[in-house]
Amino acid sequence: MIKLLFFAELRERLGESEMVMMDFSGSTVADVVNDIKQLNPRWYNILTEQKVLVAINHTMSGLSGAVRSGDEVAFFPPVTGG
């Protein structure tokens, strides 16, 4: 099981702030995103249409970041300063 969190614009567009993937058998963030494609193609499109930031257990990562059972994976939209 892994816990997925969605923040800011992503949360609004997906209509969810979090979800749990019970049967995650992959090993990277890219695998998580591909599993999301199977669950909901619309979510996959939202998560891949722009450069989304990812954190695993509160540490910034990328698509190649290792994910294990029990991890928390958070997705953030790109940020801009002002």
N, C-alpha and C positions, 0 to 999 in steps of 0.2 A: 504494500500500500504506500502511495505517496500522496501528499497534500499539495494541491495547486492553489495559488493565490493570484488574483488579478486586481490591478490597481488603476486608479484614475480613469482615463478615457477607455482603457481596455475593459474595465469593470462595467462601465456604462454601456459600451457597445455589445458586450457579451451577455449582459443582463445577469451576471453572477459575480460574486466576490471571491468565491472559493469552491473547490470541488475536490473529491477524493477519487483517485484511481486505484481500485482494489486489486486489479489483475495486471499491474505493470510488470513487464518482464524484460524491458529494455535496459540500457546501461548509460544513456546520455540524454541530455536535454532534447537533442534532435529526435530521439526515439519517443520522448514524451509528446513532442509536437506531432509526430506521425501518428501516434495513438489517438491524439485529439482529432486528427483528420478522420479516423474511423468512427469516432463517437459523434462528431458534428462537423461536417465539411465547412459550414459557415464560420465556425470558430477557427478552424485551420486557416481559412483565408484571412481572417482578421489578424491572426498571430504572425502571418508571413507576408502581409502586404507592406509592412514597414519594418524598419529595424527596431525590434523589440528588445528591451533590456531584460536580463534574466539574473536572478540570484538563487543560489542553492544554500539553504540553511543560513540566510542572511549574508552570504558572501557572493559578490558579483561573479558571474560566470559567462559562458557563451554556449553555443549549441553543442560543443564538444565536451561540456562539463559532465562529470560522472554523477549519475543519480542512482541511489540505492533505496531499497525498501525503508520506509520510515522518514525519508527526506521531505523537506518542504521546498517547493519550487515556486518562486514568485516571478510574475511577468509584469513589466512596466513599459509604458509607451516611452518613446524617445523624449528627452527633456530639452528645453531650451532656456537660456538665461535672458535676463533683461536688464 
